[in-house]
Amino acid sequence: FVQCSEYGDCDVMPCPTDEVWSVEAYTCVWSPIPSSMPTSAPTPYTFNCDDKNPCDPLFTAFEYYYPHVEEDKFVQCDAHGGCYVRPCPEIDEVWDKDLKTCV
């Protein structure tokens, strides 16, 4: 999680072992699933927001767009690790991973 001071300084802070950050509790909580957080960036080239979520800000800082498993969609991340599946706006468009836009 990121902890910021009243002066605007921010630091990445780890949760203790076997704990994960809870947005709802606004603190680190015990994780019943030891491997619930990824230990490395995902390696496949397509993603979704369930079991293939690329939106870990610790591994992918400032990367916000990824190809979805369905070519007419893409994955959009926010700076806090939120993951959103977005459709391409036009019916015949597909996601271009190099241009990071629908074409």
C-alpha positions in Angstrom: 0.0 0.0 0.0 1.0 3.6 -0.4 1.3 5.8 2.7 1.5 9.6 2.2 2.3 12.3 4.8 0.6 15.6 5.2 3.6 17.1 3.4 2.9 15.1 0.2 5.7 12.6 0.6 4.5 9.0 -0.3 6.2 5.7 0.4 5.3 2.2 -0.7 4.7 0.2 2.6 4.5 -3.6 2.7 2.0 -5.5 4.8 3.3 -8.0 7.3 3.9 -11.6 6.2 0.5 -13.4 5.5 -1.4 -10.1 5.4 -2.8 -8.1 2.5 -4.1 -4.6 2.1 -7.9 -4.3 2.6 -9.5 -1.3 0.9 -12.6 -1.9 3.0 -10.8 -2.0 6.4 -8.2 0.6 5.3 -5.5 -1.6 6.9 -3.5 -4.8 6.4 -5.6 -7.9 7.2 -4.8 -11.6 7.5 -5.0 -13.4 4.2 -6.6 -16.9 4.3 -5.0 -17.5 0.8 -1.2 -17.2 1.2 -0.7 -16.6 -2.5 -3.5 -14.2 -3.0 -1.1 -11.4 -4.2 1.0 -12.0 -7.3 4.7 -12.5 -6.6 5.7 -11.4 -10.1 4.1 -9.7 -13.1 1.8 -11.9 -15.2 3.6 -13.5 -18.1 0.7 -14.3 -20.6 0.0 -11.7 -23.2 -3.8 -11.5 -22.6 -5.6 -10.7 -19.4 -8.9 -10.3 -17.7 -9.8 -8.9 -14.3 -10.3 -12.3 -12.6 -7.6 -14.9 -12.6 -5.3 -13.0 -15.1 -5.3 -9.5 -13.5 -2.3 -7.4 -14.6 -3.1 -4.4 -12.4 -0.6 -4.7 -9.6 0.9 -1.2 -9.2 4.0 -2.6 -7.5 5.0 -4.5 -10.7 3.4 -2.4 -13.4 3.7 1.2 -12.3 2.3 3.7 -14.9 1.1 0.8 -17.2 -2.7 1.2 -17.5 -3.8 -0.7 -20.7 -3.5 -4.4 -21.6 -5.0 -6.7 -24.2 -8.0 -8.7 -23.0 -8.5 -12.4 -23.7 -11.3 -11.3 -26.1 -9.8 -9.3 -28.9 -12.6 -6.7 -29.0 -12.0 -5.7 -25.4 -9.1 -4.4 -23.3 -8.1 -4.2 -19.7 -7.7 -0.7 -18.1 -5.9 -0.4 -14.7 -6.0 2.5 -12.3 -3.1 3.7 -10.2 -4.4 1.8 -7.2 -4.6 -1.6 -8.7 -8.2 -1.5 -9.9 -9.0 -3.6 -12.9 -11.7 -2.8 -15.5 -12.7 -4.6 -18.7 -13.6 -2.1 -21.4 -15.1 -2.9 -24.8 -13.7 -1.3 -28.0 -16.1 1.5 -28.9 -16.9 0.4 -32.4 -18.3 -3.0 -33.3 -15.6 -4.0 -35.8 -12.6 -2.7 -33.7 -10.0 -4.9 -32.0 -7.4 -4.0 -29.4 -3.9 -3.2 -30.8 -1.4 -4.0 -28.0 1.4 -2.1 -29.6 -0.6 1.1 -30.2 -2.6 0.6 -26.9 -5.8 1.5 -28.6 -8.7 0.0 -30.5 -8.3 -0.1 -34.3 
